[in-house]
């Protein structure tokens, strides 16, 4: 079987679609559990299972198709009111959903299902589903007879001998023909049973008389393993249904119509799928366009100054204004194409919460808001793990058991609120629970016994400083290690994941009342406003969003707030002492500029503030950042210049190196 | 071969074709298949990057792409080129190595030559992939993937 290659656009489309369809089923099941039975949900699940099966067949993933088929059958009996959708059934559907997920994962990893198929649990699941529906509905598909075969033409398709999984091929043939004309019927029609024997003599297709046979023949031959395609003349039909020697007797009554052979692809008609690379290319192009626009505007300004009365210059100026508007609108739209709604991640949480609640015996109410907030595509993958980890933590450690909550006078049902909202050029995600909160005294004891801090140092720490300990590797205050969490691995990973995408995480807690984690993420990493700084021959850029203040100090003022040691410098800014570094030192540049005033930029990184002494501030510009990650590293071309996030092309065509502030200081 | 002046964009598709250049009495070459583009050193502005490895000159802007430039001669541990050095016919050969575009600054360009593949010989030089024969001489073909 083919291993799914996600680089391949067709495979990727299949993968993404199936994943979405599986998620859809899951969401519907949870909905039924939450608000009760809904026929519309069953219809929806049925459609999804059907599509999963259809596309799995095209991909020749038999195992996936079979499981989807079982689910589809199950949905059919529920839909027809023959089976009541009990908790047991929804549980079974969810297990089926998990099975589909595992199969799909397997398709990505190895493309080989044999291991899974030998899995006893897996077989048991299929059997359970089958017995659930077959008990009620003995497998007797209602045979619909096409009342009138007049006006059809018959096409006989024969396959290569030794072809395996002919059913798949039949499906493909039907799908292919359905692209051209409606397939009225096909014989044999039980191809969903996936028995090869039934097709040994080929298949007979019934299509509209007026359909173009040659075109149909051509499209069938685009598939592999086709031995022959023949048109069976109507004369033969009248001759007592004796169709073809090889086919034997074929009576019309046996033919069951297939109404819809189109691979029903669950695709929103109002949207198109587009590959990541294409979007990135678009963004790059728009970036270049923006640069050219800047240059054009500059030239026009100069022309206007020189030839004030020239009519053509006037026209040029008008058209430039219009281009500027168009370019900025284009930029906005293109950038938004990279944004993906957070619901992609949020939608997975209810299922997880349900599972953990069941395992821990706790009652949880999960509320999610703001799933429509969007963040950059590259970040969505990075945020999923931290988010699930935090939610898991909240249930496992945060929310108390029902008895304890009752004793405390809290409602038995614990609450977890997840919300996303747009902040100042960033998205803020909050994960709040109304559980026990974090006991800071426990952190203190733990930190001191683990010798993470000395007693003297401990005296100066604020509550917030203490809370920071929970983000340290190996630190856990959980009284007992549970299966889910408490091993002290986790929050440090959560934090580093978020830091990696230029985000920040914060925690507030009230002992006994609950905990709230706040994650802040930049909207996009592709375009930024940067402050340009010149050091020697080099132009650097610092992301404007991170800059708190630019200070100009004369020597006297400098001495009053700066504390120097042989190894480091600190300055006092507002109430904080923050480390001061200079770009000259870090990048080993001699700018040679002597000035009466020192220019210091105070900026905030993810977790700390930093002051940077610079030689000259040149200006501010919106830039597209081209990552140089692939060039940086001990063995890479450029060596270890981790301080540089990327390079941007400025309006005049020159290059600026964008600094990653979080890498300027390594503690 | 004697033309000295490089035909910038011609014949680059030719599979047997290499860009030959001379350095320190040795003839080197880069396979044309690996070359994306050749630009004149004096035509581009190179932005230096501080604190990089020896031999890394900096970046330049190639129609919107940011390309790092490496000085071949400095890598060979002799004199490094300074950014203002425009005396000789220096060229930046933009090569595509494993999907990454890198500019290699060379001088002493001899031109494009056609290789006689039947006479290709192995070499001990770790920076070179083979000795290729063309126009009566052997050229050391740079193994860019290993070298960069």
HADDOCK unambig.tbl for C-alpha pairs under 7 A between the chains (distance, minus, plus):
assign (segid A and resid 288 and name CA) (segid B and resid 64 and name CA) 6.17 0.50 0.50
assign (segid A and resid 538 and name CA) (segid B and resid 47 and name CA) 6.83 0.50 0.50
assign (segid A and resid 538 and name CA) (segid B and resid 48 and name CA) 6.57 0.50 0.50
assign (segid A and resid 587 and name CA) (segid B and resid 50 and name CA) 5.53 0.50 0.50
assign (segid A and resid 587 and name CA) (segid B and resid 51 and name CA) 5.94 0.50 0.50
assign (segid A and resid 588 and name CA) (segid B and resid 50 and name CA) 6.87 0.50 0.50
assign (segid A and resid 588 and name CA) (segid B and resid 51 and name CA) 6.78 0.50 0.50
assign (segid A and resid 637 and name CA) (segid B and resid 148 and name CA) 6.07 0.50 0.50
assign (segid A and resid 638 and name CA) (segid B and resid 52 and name CA) 5.39 0.50 0.50
assign (segid A and resid 638 and name CA) (segid B and resid 53 and name CA) 5.98 0.50 0.50
assign (segid A and resid 638 and name CA) (segid B and resid 56 and name CA) 6.69 0.50 0.50
assign (segid A and resid 639 and name CA) (segid B and resid 52 and name CA) 5.61 0.50 0.50
assign (segid A and resid 639 and name CA) (segid B and resid 53 and name CA) 5.55 0.50 0.50
assign (segid A and resid 641 and name CA) (segid B and resid 51 and name CA) 6.86 0.50 0.50
assign (segid A and resid 641 and name CA) (segid B and resid 52 and name CA) 6.65 0.50 0.50
assign (segid A and resid 655 and name CA) (segid B and resid 47 and name CA) 6.40 0.50 0.50
